[in-house]
Amino acid sequence: MKFNSLAKTIVLIAIISGFLFSCVPSKKFEDVMAEKENCEKERTELKKQNEDLVTENNELKANIKRNEREISSLVADTAIKSNSYRILTQQYDKISSLYNQLLENQEKLRASADSEQQKAMAALQKSRDELQAKEDELRNLESSLMQERAKLEAMKLINEQKERELNEKNSLLESQRNELSSKNSELDSKTAKVAELQAILNAKDSAMNALKSKVSEALSGFEGNGLSVTQKEGKVYVSLDEKLLFKSGKWDVDPKGQDALKKLAAVLENNQDVNITIEGHTDDLAYSGNGNIQDNWDLSTKRATSIVKIILANSKIDPVRLIASGRSCYLPVDDAKTAEARAKNRRTEIILTPKLDILYEITK
């Protein structure tokens, strides 16, 4: 489910990037998307680390349980050997006491018959041998007990080390979980911001679709006669051929062109959320006029300015919304060096762009 959600989010971001390419400052939007992508990568890495730590944690717990069982077994075995050691010590003490008694008897029986003396000596030797055997057994048991105790201490140290490692892993795991939770919260915030951007873009697109329809309806009598209305990259373009607006080399707008501009101004006056850019374009032939107009740069700018003045004179549009610019011959629609191509390039474009102030605020 998380993967599908992530896939959907990525697709959504891809769609949004197409809309934001021309409407939102690319640097700010790329920063937002880069932050989101980094959150996704960090989230995946943290999730993998979390899974590894959980596995390692389970293995450490299993080792500790096994060590605890071994320690319990060693403790029980040590208790048995300690009891054996105690019994042998008691036996040793008894034999030692008996030995002392035999020594005393030997002194008493030294005057007795040789046979009695030999029996006593044999019994004494036997006791010595038994005593030596018990001593050897006692030493072996004592050595074994020392080894078992050393092994027990080593196991305790290993277990303590494992517990410390387990605590460290648990602490790291908890830290990773907290970081993952923080990254998830940050990702949710970024996702919400992207959704908000998408909603605003959809609203802007709907508004621009409606605006295009209104402009086309207002200028329906001119479309196909030197005027076209198109929509691309989230903007509406009203393109007017030179023949509809100007005489060759002039910048005074013809009456028919003024009529079209007045109708367009009436529509734009009622759509205040749109900025208006007027671009003048010429062909690549050098301007042959004189006076204040020296070249195609001057001519294209002068024509754009003339259209701005007509729009302002016939509407209550805030001048802040208008931009007049000249593009000279450097943005042709047809690169061919023919009369027909040059006629296409001699045009004026009125570009209607939605205001994106709210998008700038969101992407800060």
Buried (B, 14 or more C-beta within 10 A) or exposed (E): EEEEEBEEBEEBBEEBBEBBEEBBEEEBBBEBBEBBEBBBEBBEEBBEBBEEBEEBBEEBEEBBEEBEEBBEEBEEBBEEBBEBBEEBBEBBEEBBEBBEEBEEBBEEBEEEEEEEBEEBEEBBEEBEEBBEEBBEBBEEBBEBBEEBBEBBEEBEEBBEEBEEBBEEBEEBBEEBEEBBEEBBEBBEEBBEBBEEBBEBBEEBBEBBEEBBEBBBEBBEEBBEEBBBBEBEEBBBBBBBBBBBBBEEEBBEBBEBBBBBBBBBBBBBBEBEBBBBBBBBBBBBEEBEEEEEBEBBBBBBBBBBBBBBEBBBEBBEBEEEBBBBBBBBBEEBEEEEEEEEBBBBBBBBBBBBBBEBEBBEEBBE
